Amino acid sequence: MTSAVIQSAVDDANTSVSRAESIRAFARLPDELTIAAGELMPTLKVRRAIVRTRIAPVIDTMYDHAPSNRAGLDPAIAFREESHA
């Protein structure tokens, strides 16, 4: 899937939610999450602590370029909050 296709889907999804609920930033991961890599449990639940550690640079980059209303947020906390949504 290309970034343009993903952006189009995000734009469509954002039309039906408030600004507070909207997706404002996203990033494509270099690889899929897998059980073999230890990122998923056998039930396909995400092992958040492991994933958060491995993709910390991606998360940091997202928040470095985020609007100023996100300034001061700890990326790990923001990732946890967004992954529960």
FENFENMO-V411585 format. One line per field, one symbol per residue. psi: psi as a letter, one per 20 degrees, with the letter a starting at -180 (. if undefined). A space follows every 10 residues. Layout:
psi = ???
This chain:
psi = prhhgghghg gghihjrrhh iqohqrqpqh qqpqghijiq rhjjqpnggg ggghjghggg gghhjqqiii pipphgghgg ghii.
